Structure formats: structure tokens, C-alpha cells
Amino acid sequence: MPRKTNADLAKLPKPLRIKARPIPRKHTGLAVDKEANRSDPRGAKYKTADSPLTRKQELFVKELVSNDGMITYKEAAIRAGYPESSAHTRAYELTNPHKCPHVVAAIRRYRNELDERFAINYSRHVRDLQKIRDVALENGAYSAAVQAEYRRGQAQGDIR
């Protein structure tokens, strides 16, 4: 194959020249825009962290947080009532802070609420071990009662 010369290259058509245009700001779709109160191009209102949740979104938040680590986002969406065929996409959208900041904020609030309610502290831990010991003694499970009392002593620092 012979090499191409500059004369041969000059005969080739020049590439099209496209004028660069800036992307209009109103189509970025982010809820943090200054124009957050305006509707998006499809006609829906932008959501903020204070926007109310729909019933399905509430169910999704409760399913996701109450079964934290035991189910996937898709399973939480299915249990909340979203169709199985689009549950993966809905779960992604609901947990994306750019698309649904109000759902992400609700997930965070509900997790914090459950953490406060079921937080482990010393007095609760010792009290629960005492309850386990008492129930085990009532049922005649002496080995479990001894273990609970042993762990309670460890928690108090009496036993190493």
C-alpha cells in the first residue's frame, strides 16, 4: 500500500465543525439549584429534603431500615409495593440523594430514631442479662442461667 502524501490528504473532506453551546442550567435536574421551586422538564416538581413522602416511599423507608442488612434495596422496593420488573430502578432512584433527597433524609431520620431507641448502654445490657437469667431459671435451663449470670459479672467487672 503506497503512503499518502499531503496532496492526497488535502483531497479528503474536512470534518464538520460544530459550534459549542453551553448546557442550559435549568436542565441539570439537581435539587440544589437556585431554581429548585421550578418544575423539571417533564413537569414534576423538584424534591427537597422537606418534601412529604408518598405511601410507597414510607413503606420503602420502613422496610429498608427495619430489615437493615438482611434485605437488598430491590427487595425493600418490592415489599413496599413497587413492581418487581422495575424495583431495582426504583430502589436506585429512592436512595439517590440527587433524585429523591426527601427519601434519603427520611431513611437517615428513621435510622437515627431506631439507633436512639435500641441503643446499647451498660444499664440496659446488665438488665437484659438479668432478665435472661430469670427466664432461664423459670424454665429450668440452668446452663443458660449460669452463662447469663457469668456475662453479667463480666460486664460489671467482677469476673475476668
Secondary structure, 3 states (H helix, E strand, C coil): CCCCCHHHHHHCCCCCCCCCCCCCHHHCCCCCCCCCCCECCCCCECCCCCCCCCHHHHHHHHHHHHCCCCCCHHHHHHHCCCCCCCHHHHHHHHCCCCCCHHHHHHHHHHHHHHHHHCCCCHHHHHHHHHHHHHHHHHCCCHHHHHHHHHHHHHHHCCCC
